[in-house]
Amino acid sequence: MYDKKVIVLLMMLSIAHFSHTPHLLITDPSTWQNSSVWNHDATLWSILKPGSDFYDAYSYGFDLEFILRKLAHISFFGVLALLFYWNLKEIRGRFLKAWLLLAAFAFLDEIHQAFIIGRDGRIADVMIDSFGGALFLFFLYNFRNKKTSKVSNLN
């Protein structure tokens, strides 16, 4: 029982670690361990106020690094959504609850990134992360329904 909770916690900590790593480049593993520096001038209001960078489009180009970064968002948060689902009791609305937990974590993760020099938090990334969670949960939902319908057809 505790193993499932430990796994979801480890995944959340892994995501937080990478979010806490400034100037992270997927294509350069030597940047994966950069030391963090907090932006002490940042406040929650400076991040979330209307017109802040949090709501702006990306300021970097559309290149291999950008594509790999967004694929990492989709896959890491997709797996996290499945782990949230796995940790919830089997009740009605389990898929939605897993997705809502994922979206909340994605939002908090982007806020966290906005406080790190060399990183930026973006609402667009919250949407990409949430899409990744929804996509993985959709695949799980379809897989479970196909499995259930095969069993029903055998009877």
PASEBA-1860 file (N, C-alpha, C; in nm, 3 decimals):
! residues 155
1> MYDKKVIV> 0.082/-0.119/0.000/0.000/0.000/0.000/0.087/0.126/0.000 ~ 0.189/0.128/0.085/0.276/0.245/0.092/0.365/0.257/-0.031 ~ 0.391/0.146/-0.101/0.476/0.149/-0.219/0.419/0.241/-0.325 ~ 0.287/0.239/-0.344/0.223/0.325/-0.444/0.241/0.471/-0.407 ~ 0.229/0.503/-0.282/0.244/0.642/-0.237/0.389/0.688/-0.253 ~ 0.483/0.599/-0.225/0.625/0.633/-0.239/0.658/0.660/-0.385 ~ 0.604/0.580/-0.475/0.633/0.598/-0.617/0.579/0.732/-0.667 ~ 0.456/0.768/-0.630/0.401/0.896/-0.675/0.481/1.011/-0.613
9> LLMMLSIA> 0.521/0.998/-0.489/0.602/1.101/-0.424/0.738/1.116/-0.493 ~ 0.800/1.005/-0.527/0.929/1.010/-0.598/0.915/1.079/-0.735 ~ 0.806/1.052/-0.803/0.784/1.117/-0.933/0.765/1.267/-0.914 ~ 0.687/1.306/-0.815/0.666/1.448/-0.788/0.799/1.516/-0.752 ~ 0.880/1.449/-0.671/1.010/1.505/-0.634/1.104/1.515/-0.754 ~ 1.097/1.417/-0.844/1.179/1.422/-0.965/1.142/1.542/-1.051 ~ 1.013/1.562/-1.070/0.967/1.677/-1.148/1.010/1.807/-1.080 ~ 0.993/1.814/-0.949/1.032/1.935/-0.875/1.182/1.960/-0.886
17> HFSHTPHL> 1.261/1.853/-0.883/1.407/1.867/-0.898/1.442/1.930/-1.033 ~ 1.384/1.878/-1.139/1.414/1.934/-1.271/1.361/2.076/-1.284 ~ 1.249/2.105/-1.221/1.195/2.242/-1.223/1.284/2.338/-1.145 ~ 1.357/2.285/-1.051/1.443/2.366/-0.964/1.583/2.384/-1.026 ~ 1.607/2.325/-1.142/1.738/2.328/-1.205/1.742/2.438/-1.311 ~ 1.821/2.545/-1.285/1.825/2.656/-1.380/1.898/2.621/-1.509 ~ 1.858/2.687/-1.614/1.922/2.672/-1.747/1.929/2.526/-1.791 ~ 1.828/2.449/-1.754/1.822/2.307/-1.789/1.802/2.292/-1.940
25> LITDPSTW> 1.885/2.207/-2.000/1.870/2.174/-2.142/1.857/2.022/-2.152 ~ 1.750/1.978/-2.214/1.729/1.834/-2.232/1.843/1.773/-2.313 ~ 1.891/1.848/-2.410/1.995/1.799/-2.501/2.135/1.803/-2.442 ~ 2.150/1.856/-2.319/2.282/1.865/-2.256/2.275/1.814/-2.112 ~ 2.301/1.684/-2.092/2.291/1.626/-1.957/2.379/1.694/-1.853 ~ 2.484/1.764/-1.894/2.569/1.833/-1.796/2.493/1.945/-1.726 ~ 2.381/1.992/-1.783/2.302/2.099/-1.721/2.199/2.045/-1.622 ~ 2.185/1.915/-1.613/2.082/1.856/-1.531/2.109/1.870/-1.381
33> QNSSVWNH> 2.229/1.910/-1.344/2.265/1.924/-1.203/2.310/2.066/-1.168 ~ 2.269/2.166/-1.248/2.304/2.305/-1.218/2.250/2.343/-1.081 ~ 2.328/2.424/-1.009/2.284/2.470/-0.877/2.175/2.575/-0.892 ~ 2.076/2.566/-0.807/1.963/2.659/-0.812/1.994/2.790/-0.744 ~ 1.931/2.894/-0.796/1.939/3.025/-0.735/1.797/3.080/-0.734 ~ 1.748/3.114/-0.614/1.614/3.170/-0.601/1.616/3.315/-0.647 ~ 1.511/3.356/-0.715/1.492/3.496/-0.751/1.422/3.562/-0.633 ~ 1.499/3.631/-0.550/1.444/3.689/-0.427/1.356/3.811/-0.456
41> DATLWSIL> 1.360/3.862/-0.578/1.274/3.975/-0.615/1.134/3.929/-0.656 ~ 1.121/3.801/-0.686/0.991/3.748/-0.731/0.897/3.733/-0.612 ~ 0.772/3.764/-0.637/0.666/3.743/-0.538/0.553/3.671/-0.610 ~ 0.466/3.613/-0.533/0.351/3.546/-0.594/0.272/3.644/-0.680 ~ 0.257/3.768/-0.632/0.184/3.868/-0.709/0.259/3.905/-0.838 ~ 0.392/3.919/-0.831/0.467/3.956/-0.951/0.458/3.845/-1.057 ~ 0.438/3.723/-1.012/0.428/3.611/-1.105/0.287/3.602/-1.164 ~ 0.186/3.615/-1.080/0.048/3.590/-1.123/-0.031/3.714/-1.165
49> KPGSDFYD> 0.025/3.833/-1.148/-0.052/3.954/-1.183/-0.080/3.956/-1.333 ~ -0.192/4.012/-1.372/-0.223/4.023/-1.515/-0.112/4.096/-1.589 ~ -0.076/4.044/-1.704/0.029/4.103/-1.785/0.169/4.054/-1.753 ~ 0.183/3.965/-1.654/0.317/3.914/-1.621/0.362/3.811/-1.724 ~ 0.490/3.776/-1.717/0.547/3.676/-1.808/0.477/3.541/-1.798 ~ 0.414/3.514/-1.685/0.346/3.386/-1.664/0.243/3.359/-1.774 ~ 0.185/3.465/-1.828/0.079/3.451/-1.929/0.129/3.476/-2.071 ~ 0.258/3.506/-2.086/0.315/3.535/-2.218/0.344/3.407/-2.295
57> AYSYGFDL> 0.364/3.425/-2.424/0.408/3.315/-2.509/0.555/3.286/-2.478 ~ 0.604/3.176/-2.528/0.743/3.139/-2.506/0.834/3.242/-2.572 ~ 0.947/3.269/-2.508/1.041/3.368/-2.561/1.156/3.302/-2.636 ~ 1.157/3.171/-2.643/1.263/3.102/-2.714/1.204/3.036/-2.838 ~ 1.292/2.993/-2.927/1.249/2.944/-3.058/1.194/2.802/-3.057 ~ 1.145/2.766/-3.173/1.090/2.632/-3.195/1.200/2.547/-3.256 ~ 1.275/2.477/-3.172/1.387/2.396/-3.217/1.381/2.259/-3.149 ~ 1.484/2.179/-3.168/1.486/2.045/-3.109/1.472/2.050/-2.957
65> EFILRKLA> 1.541/2.143/-2.893/1.532/2.157/-2.747/1.389/2.185/-2.703 ~ 1.321/2.274/-2.774/1.182/2.309/-2.742/1.092/2.186/-2.755 ~ 1.106/2.114/-2.866/1.023/1.995/-2.891/1.047/1.889/-2.783 ~ 1.174/1.862/-2.752/1.205/1.761/-2.650/1.156/1.804/-2.512 ~ 1.165/1.933/-2.484/1.119/1.985/-2.354/0.968/1.964/-2.340 ~ 0.893/1.992/-2.446/0.747/1.976/-2.439/0.708/1.829/-2.436 ~ 0.782/1.744/-2.507/0.758/1.599/-2.499/0.787/1.547/-2.358 ~ 0.889/1.603/-2.293/0.919/1.565/-2.155/0.805/1.607/-2.064
73> HISFFGVL> 0.751/1.728/-2.086/0.636/1.773/-2.006/0.520/1.675/-2.021 ~ 0.487/1.641/-2.145/0.373/1.553/-2.171/0.396/1.416/-2.108 ~ 0.515/1.360/-2.124/0.539/1.225/-2.074/0.552/1.220/-1.922 ~ 0.627/1.312/-1.861/0.642/1.310/-1.716/0.508/1.333/-1.647 ~ 0.433/1.431/-1.695/0.305/1.461/-1.630/0.200/1.357/-1.667 ~ 0.213/1.294/-1.782/0.124/1.183/-1.816/0.143/1.067/-1.721 ~ 0.268/1.032/-1.695/0.297/0.924/-1.600/0.249/0.963/-1.460 ~ 0.270/1.089/-1.422/0.224/1.133/-1.290/0.073/1.122/-1.277
81> ALLFYWNL> 0.000/1.153/-1.384/-0.147/1.139/-1.381/-0.186/0.994/-1.358 ~ -0.116/0.901/-1.424/-0.144/0.759/-1.403/-0.113/0.718/-1.259 ~ -0.006/0.772/-1.203/0.028/0.741/-1.064/-0.076/0.798/-0.967 ~ -0.125/0.919/-0.995/-0.234/0.973/-0.912/-0.356/0.881/-0.921 ~ -0.391/0.841/-1.042/-0.505/0.751/-1.063/-0.485/0.622/-0.982 ~ -0.368/0.566/-0.991/-0.334/0.440/-0.925/-0.348/0.453/-0.773 ~ -0.324/0.572/-0.720/-0.328/0.595/-0.575/-0.467/0.631/-0.523 ~ -0.562/0.656/-0.612/-0.698/0.691/-0.569/-0.783/0.565/-0.552
89> KEIRGRFL> -0.878/0.573/-0.461/-0.970/0.461/-0.442/-1.056/0.444/-0.566 ~ -1.099/0.322/-0.590/-1.183/0.292/-0.705/-1.325/0.340/-0.680 ~ -1.346/0.466/-0.714/-1.477/0.528/-0.699/-1.510/0.604/-0.826 ~ -1.635/0.641/-0.837/-1.679/0.721/-0.951/-1.601/0.853/-0.955 ~ -1.561/0.892/-1.074/-1.488/1.017/-1.091/-1.338/1.005/-1.067 ~ -1.288/0.884/-1.060/-1.146/0.861/-1.032/-1.056/0.922/-1.139 ~ -1.095/0.910/-1.266/-1.016/0.967/-1.375/-1.011/1.120/-1.362 ~ -1.125/1.180/-1.336/-1.131/1.325/-1.323/-1.051/1.373/-1.202
97> KAWLLLAA> -1.061/1.304/-1.091/-0.987/1.342/-0.972/-0.836/1.333/-0.996 ~ -0.794/1.228/-1.065/-0.652/1.214/-1.097/-0.606/1.330/-1.185 ~ -0.689/1.366/-1.283/-0.653/1.476/-1.372/-0.650/1.609/-1.297 ~ -0.745/1.632/-1.208/-0.747/1.757/-1.132/-0.626/1.768/-1.039 ~ -0.587/1.657/-0.976/-0.466/1.657/-0.894/-0.344/1.690/-0.979 ~ -0.340/1.631/-1.098/-0.229/1.655/-1.189/-0.224/1.802/-1.231 ~ -0.338/1.858/-1.268/-0.343/1.999/-1.312/-0.301/2.092/-1.198 ~ -0.342/2.062/-1.077/-0.304/2.144/-0.961/-0.153/2.136/-0.938
105> FAFLDEIH> -0.097/2.016/-0.947/0.048/2.001/-0.931/0.122/2.073/-1.042 ~ 0.073/2.064/-1.165/0.136/2.133/-1.278/0.137/2.284/-1.256 ~ 0.026/2.338/-1.207/0.017/2.481/-1.179/0.119/2.520/-1.072 ~ 0.124/2.446/-0.963/0.219/2.476/-0.856/0.363/2.461/-0.903 ~ 0.388/2.363/-0.989/0.522/2.343/-1.042/0.566/2.462/-1.128 ~ 0.476/2.516/-1.207/0.510/2.632/-1.290/0.531/2.756/-1.204 ~ 0.454/2.771/-1.097/0.475/2.881/-1.003/0.616/2.867/-0.943 ~ 0.649/2.746/-0.901/0.781/2.718/-0.845/0.891/2.758/-0.943
113> QAFIIGRD> 0.876/2.721/-1.070/0.978/2.754/-1.171/0.997/2.904/-1.185 ~ 0.891/2.980/-1.169/0.901/3.125/-1.185/0.987/3.189/-1.076 ~ 1.011/3.120/-0.967/1.096/3.171/-0.860/1.244/3.134/-0.879 ~ 1.276/3.057/-0.982/1.412/3.009/-1.003/1.476/3.090/-1.116 ~ 1.591/3.150/-1.088/1.663/3.224/-1.192/1.708/3.123/-1.298 ~ 1.686/3.158/-1.424/1.721/3.069/-1.534/1.608/2.976/-1.574 ~ 1.494/2.990/-1.510/1.373/2.914/-1.545/1.260/3.014/-1.559 ~ 1.153/2.972/-1.622/1.035/3.057/-1.627/0.911/2.970/-1.616
121> GRIADVMI> 0.816/3.020/-1.543/0.688/2.951/-1.529/0.591/3.008/-1.632 ~ 0.519/2.921/-1.699/0.424/2.965/-1.801/0.292/2.889/-1.786 ~ 0.184/2.962/-1.801/0.052/2.899/-1.799/0.039/2.801/-1.916 ~ 0.109/2.830/-2.027/0.107/2.740/-2.142/0.162/2.602/-2.104 ~ 0.263/2.600/-2.017/0.317/2.472/-1.973/0.219/2.398/-1.882 ~ 0.143/2.471/-1.804/0.038/2.407/-1.723/-0.060/2.337/-1.817 ~ -0.094/2.403/-1.926/-0.187/2.342/-2.022/-0.126/2.221/-2.091 ~ 0.003/2.229/-2.125/0.071/2.115/-2.188/0.080/1.999/-2.089
129> DSFGGALF> 0.115/2.029/-1.965/0.122/1.924/-1.862/-0.015/1.859/-1.841 ~ -0.117/1.942/-1.835/-0.254/1.892/-1.816/-0.299/1.809/-1.935 ~ -0.259/1.851/-2.055/-0.289/1.773/-2.175/-0.221/1.637/-2.166 ~ -0.095/1.634/-2.125/-0.023/1.507/-2.110/-0.095/1.414/-2.014 ~ -0.140/1.469/-1.900/-0.215/1.388/-1.804/-0.344/1.336/-1.862 ~ -0.417/1.424/-1.932/-0.545/1.383/-1.993/-0.521/1.276/-2.099 ~ -0.415/1.291/-2.177/-0.385/1.195/-2.283/-0.355/1.056/-2.225 ~ -0.270/1.050/-2.125/-0.235/0.922/-2.065/-0.356/0.859/-1.995
137> LFFLYNFR> -0.436/0.941/-1.928/-0.557/0.889/-1.864/-0.657/0.840/-1.967 ~ -0.665/0.908/-2.082/-0.753/0.866/-2.191/-0.709/0.729/-2.244 ~ -0.578/0.711/-2.262/-0.527/0.581/-2.307/-0.560/0.472/-2.205 ~ -0.543/0.502/-2.077/-0.577/0.404/-1.974/-0.726/0.372/-1.977 ~ -0.809/0.473/-1.989/-0.954/0.454/-1.995/-0.992/0.363/-2.112 ~ -0.936/0.391/-2.229/-0.965/0.306/-2.346/-0.913/0.164/-2.328 ~ -0.795/0.150/-2.271/-0.738/0.018/-2.248/-0.827/-0.063/-2.153 ~ -0.873/0.001/-2.046/-0.960/-0.068/-1.949/-1.094/-0.105/-2.011
145> NKKTSKVS> -1.149/-0.016/-2.094/-1.278/-0.046/-2.159/-1.265/-0.159/-2.260 ~ -1.157/-0.163/-2.335/-1.136/-0.272/-2.431/-1.120/-0.404/-2.358 ~ -1.047/-0.400/-2.248/-1.026/-0.520/-2.168/-1.159/-0.570/-2.111 ~ -1.241/-0.477/-2.062/-1.372/-0.511/-2.006/-1.466/-0.565/-2.114 ~ -1.464/-0.503/-2.232/-1.554/-0.548/-2.340/-1.513/-0.686/-2.392 ~ -1.384/-0.718/-2.391/-1.338/-0.851/-2.433/-1.389/-0.957/-2.337 ~ -1.385/-0.926/-2.206/-1.435/-1.020/-2.105/-1.586/-1.037/-2.122 ~ -1.658/-0.928/-2.149/-1.804/-0.935/-2.168/-1.839/-1.018/-2.290
153> NLN> -1.761/-1.004/-2.397/-1.787/-1.079/-2.520/-1.763/-1.229/-2.503 ~ -1.675/-1.265/-2.411/-1.648/-1.407/-2.388/-1.763/-1.475/-2.316 ~ -1.839/-1.398/-2.241/-1.953/-1.456/-2.166/-2.064/-1.473/-2.258
END
